[in-house]
């Protein structure tokens, strides 16, 4: 049903500080979010639209946030992965992020090898252009789906087989680009329990007199 309803690459756009008419969003989102192919946009719930992208390229190009502008006004829109169990009161803990493997040996740059490494963190989606074209041998980059509630490993051990048949272990570092935080109390992305105003009301910015 997900495939039949064109939801395989679906993204939720969330507006927390006002939003435009749905028809305006249908005209503005594809160009301002630089979507390459046709998409279907409709109102999902209060403050949220469902963006049915039609290709993996548009799905993985989604950034954590965009600013949809019209007539000099900007409306921040956060992007979230659509989930079959979508609940407007509870955001998914799954996010899309870039991870990097610095100082990776050139012989491990093949997509299948990089995907195998990335699987230790989440579901690999796509390598970046420089990794695919082998123009940046100092670092391999891949975009993944990851669970914000899981641990983020700092390194992974790779077995390298020598001509003699001996296998030598090599540690490969993992670096992360922007990864949103998740609050298990509020069930939303953007902050964690240590930064939660509900749990820690003393953190709420005080109004200036």
ZITA-V451320 format. One record per pair of residues at least 24 apart in sequence whose ideal C-beta (glycine too) atoms are under 7 Angstrom apart, sorted by the first residue. I is the first residue (numbers start at 1). J is the second residue. D is the distance in whole Angstrom. If there is no record, write none. Layout:
I&J&D ; I&J&D
//
This chain:
2&84&7 ; 6&40&7 ; 6&52&5 ; 6&54&7 ; 7&52&6 ; 7&82&6 ; 9&53&4 ; 9&54&7 ; 9&55&7 ; 9&56&6 ; 9&58&7 ; 9&59&4 ; 10&50&6 ; 10&51&7 ; 10&52&5 ; 10&82&4 ; 11&51&5 ; 11&53&6 ; 11&59&7 ; 11&62&5 ; 11&79&5 ; 11&81&7 ; 11&82&6 ; 12&44&6 ; 12&48&6 ; 12&50&6 ; 12&79&7 ; 12&80&4 ; 12&82&5 ; 13&48&7 ; 13&49&5 ; 13&51&6 ; 13&77&5 ; 13&79&6 ; 14&47&6 ; 14&48&5 ; 14&77&7 ; 14&78&5 ; 14&80&6 ; 15&47&5 ; 15&75&6 ; 15&77&6 ; 16&47&7 ; 16&76&7 ; 17&75&7 ; 17&76&6 ; 18&75&6 ; 19&47&6 ; 19&75&6 ; 20&68&7 ; 20&70&6 ; 20&75&6 ; 24&70&6 ; 25&49&6 ; 25&68&7 ; 28&68&5 ; 28&70&6 ; 29&68&6 ; 32&66&7 ; 32&68&6 ; 32&69&7 ; 33&66&5 ; 34&61&7 ; 45&88&4 ; 46&88&7 ; 48&88&7 ; 50&82&7 ; 56&125&7 ; 56&126&7 ; 60&96&7 ; 60&125&5 ; 60&126&5 ; 60&143&5 ; 62&96&6 ; 64&178&6 ; 64&180&6 ; 80&189&7 ; 81&145&7 ; 90&187&4 ; 91&187&6 ; 91&188&5 ; 91&189&5 ; 93&147&6 ; 93&148&5 ; 93&149&5 ; 93&182&5 ; 94&145&6 ; 94&147&6 ; 95&146&6 ; 95&148&6 ; 95&179&7 ; 95&180&5 ; 95&189&7 ; 96&143&6 ; 96&145&6 ; 97&144&6 ; 97&146&6 ; 97&176&6 ; 97&177&6 ; 97&178&7 ; 97&179&5 ; 98&141&6 ; 98&143&5 ; 98&177&4 ; 99&142&6 ; 99&144&6 ; 99&174&6 ; 99&175&7 ; 99&176&6 ; 100&139&5 ; 100&141&5 ; 100&175&4 ; 101&139&7 ; 101&140&5 ; 101&172&6 ; 101&173&7 ; 101&174&6 ; 102&138&7 ; 102&139&5 ; 102&173&6 ; 102&175&6 ; 103&138&7 ; 103&173&7 ; 104&139&7 ; 104&140&5 ; 104&172&6 ; 106&137&5 ; 109&134&6 ; 109&140&6 ; 114&140&5 ; 114&142&5 ; 115&142&7 ; 117&156&6 ; 117&172&6 ; 118&142&5 ; 118&144&5 ; 120&153&6 ; 120&156&5 ; 121&146&6 ; 121&152&7 ; 121&153&6 ; 121&174&7 ; 122&146&3 ; 122&147&7 ; 148&180&7 ; 148&182&4 ; 148&189&7 ; 149&182&6 ; 152&176&6
//
